[in-house]
Structure formats: structure tokens, C-alpha cells
Amino acid sequence: MNVNPNRVSEIEVYYNFVDRLVQNGNTIVTSIYNVSEFLNIIEKHEYEIYQKLNSEIKYNIKDLRNMETERANLKRQMTVSINNVYATCKVLEFAMERITIDNFVGKLHEHKCDVFDYVILDYYKKNKNLNIVTDDADFMSIDGINIFTANPQILHK
């Protein structure tokens, strides 16, 4: 799988930044929704790798879910990854509320977020978790948070 060298550099910046925050005793907070999204990304990447290695046959992600060996490999990848998250972060668990969904829709013209990002950022703002490390340019559309990023799109705004 080819990875853009600039993208690798950005990922290293985040890794080093978060590592430094942890070393300095800062608590890293994430949400159960971010963890869920992270697991989906892992599965998607594993599927893309499998497709590239087996390009002669067209599989979809549901086909891969029925392959015992690939499912075991995915479980190993997810287990290591999720344990790293749990060791590094405080994972906030909170319910998605109807009022927040209604606000998401009602203020759609004011922001660029998807519903999960909006719900997460709304919760963080209400609970004074205002320092956000992200690569997501859509977060710039939400007032009242401080963004730390290596994303050139955000840095040049």
C-alpha cells in the first residue's frame, strides 16, 4: 500500500505531539464515538490491503468478514490498537441526545461537521474540554474550541 510521504510526516507529528503531552502528565481524552470510528478505519484499511494483495478477485468488505483467517487478523489488529487507546486515553462515554441531533440539523448552515463530530464537539464544549488535536478541517467551523493540527488546509486558513 502506497502512503503519501507528506501524510506519513503529518502522522508522525501527531504521534510525537500526543506522546509529548502524555509524557508531560496531560490527560488525553477521547470519546467512545471516536473509538468506534477508529475501529471502522482499521477494518477499512485492512480491507484495502487485502484487496491490493488479492486484486485478481473482487471482494467486498462483507466477504472479508466471512473469512476466518482475515477476521482473526483484524481482531489482532483491533485488540492491539484498542489497548493502546485505553492505555493512553481517558475514553468518555456519553449518550447521543435528541436535542443535540436537532441542533446539528438546525445549525447545519453554520458548520461543516458530520453528526458524530458535531455531537462529540458539543459534548466537549459543554464539559470544558476545549483543546482538540485533529486533522479534520471541518472542526474549524465550530466556534469555542482550540485546534491543534498538522493539517496544511487548516494551518493556511
C-alpha positions in Angstrom: 0.0 0.0 0.0 1.5 3.3 -1.0 1.3 6.1 1.5 2.0 9.7 0.7 5.3 10.7 2.4 3.8 14.0 3.4 1.0 12.2 5.1 3.5 9.9 7.0 5.2 13.1 8.2 1.9 14.5 9.4 1.1 11.3 11.2 4.5 11.4 12.9 3.8 15.0 14.0 0.6 13.9 15.8 2.2 10.8 17.3 5.1 12.9 18.7 2.8 15.7 19.9 0.4 13.3 21.8 3.4 11.3 23.1 4.9 14.6 24.5 1.5 15.6 26.0 1.3 12.2 27.8 5.0 12.4 29.0 4.2 15.8 30.5 1.4 14.4 32.5 -1.5 15.7 30.4 -4.7 13.6 30.2 -5.7 12.7 26.7 -9.4 12.5 26.3 -11.4 10.8 23.5 -14.9 9.6 23.2 -16.5 6.2 22.7 -17.6 7.5 19.3 -14.0 8.3 18.3 -13.0 4.8 19.3 -15.8 3.3 17.2 -14.7 5.4 14.2 -11.1 4.3 14.8 -12.1 0.6 14.7 -14.0 1.3 11.4 -10.9 2.9 9.9 -8.8 -0.1 10.9 -11.2 -2.5 9.3 -11.4 -0.3 6.1 -7.5 -0.2 5.9 -7.3 -4.0 6.4 -9.8 -4.5 3.7 -7.9 -2.1 1.3 -4.7 -4.0 2.0 -6.4 -7.4 1.3 -7.8 -6.0 -2.0 -4.4 -4.9 -3.2 -2.8 -8.2 -2.3 -5.7 -10.1 -4.0 -6.5 -7.9 -6.9 -7.4 -10.7 -9.2 -10.6 -11.4 -7.3 -13.2 -8.7 -6.4 -14.1 -8.9 -2.7 -16.3 -6.6 -0.8 -15.8 -5.9 2.9 -18.7 -8.2 3.9 -16.9 -11.1 2.0 -13.8 -10.4 4.1 -15.8 -10.5 7.3 -16.7 -14.2 6.4 -13.0 -15.2 6.0 -11.9 -16.8 9.3 -8.2 -16.0 8.8 -8.8 -12.4 7.8 -11.2 -12.0 10.7 -8.6 -13.3 13.2 -6.0 -10.9 11.7 -8.4 -8.0 12.1 -9.2 -9.0 15.6 -5.4 -8.9 16.5 -5.0 -5.5 14.8 -8.0 -4.1 16.7 -7.0 -5.6 20.0 -3.6 -4.1 19.9 -5.0 -0.7 18.7 -7.8 -0.5 21.3 -5.4 -1.5 24.1 -3.1 1.3 23.1 -6.0 3.8 23.1 -7.2 2.6 26.6 -3.6 2.8 27.9 -3.1 6.4 26.6 -6.6 8.0 26.8 -9.5 8.5 29.1 -12.4 7.4 27.0 -15.6 9.4 27.7 -18.9 7.5 27.4 -22.0 9.6 26.9 -25.3 9.2 25.2 -26.2 10.9 22.0 -29.2 13.1 22.8 -32.1 14.2 20.6 -31.6 17.9 21.4 -28.0 17.7 20.1 -29.2 15.9 16.9 -31.8 18.6 16.5 -29.2 21.3 17.0 -26.9 19.6 14.4 -29.7 19.8 11.8 -30.9 23.2 12.8 -27.4 24.7 12.6 -26.3 22.8 9.6 -25.7 26.0 7.7 -23.3 27.2 10.4 -20.9 24.2 10.5 -19.2 21.6 8.2 -19.2 18.6 10.6 -20.8 15.2 10.3 -23.2 14.3 13.0 -20.7 12.3 15.1 -18.2 15.1 15.1 -20.8 17.6 16.0 -22.1 15.5 18.9 -18.6 14.9 20.2 -17.6 18.6 19.9 -20.8 19.7 21.6 -20.2 17.4 24.5 -16.5 18.6 24.8 -17.6 22.2 24.8 -20.3 21.6 27.5 -17.7 19.9 29.6 -14.9 22.4 29.0 -12.6 20.0 27.0 -11.7 22.8 24.6 -8.3 21.8 23.3 -8.7 19.5 20.4 -6.0 17.6 18.4 -7.4 16.9 15.0 -6.7 16.5 11.3 -10.3 17.3 10.5 -10.7 20.7 8.7 -14.4 20.6 9.4 -13.7 21.3 13.1 -12.7 24.8 12.1 -16.4 25.5 11.6 -17.1 25.1 15.3 -16.6 28.2 17.5 -15.2 28.0 21.0 -12.6 25.3 20.6 -8.8 25.4 20.3 -7.5 23.3 17.5 -4.0 21.8 17.4 -3.2 20.3 13.9 -0.6 19.5 11.3 -3.2 19.7 8.5 -2.0 22.2 6.0 -5.6 23.1 5.0 -6.3 24.2 8.5 -2.9 25.9 9.0 -3.3 28.1 5.9 -6.8 29.4 6.9 
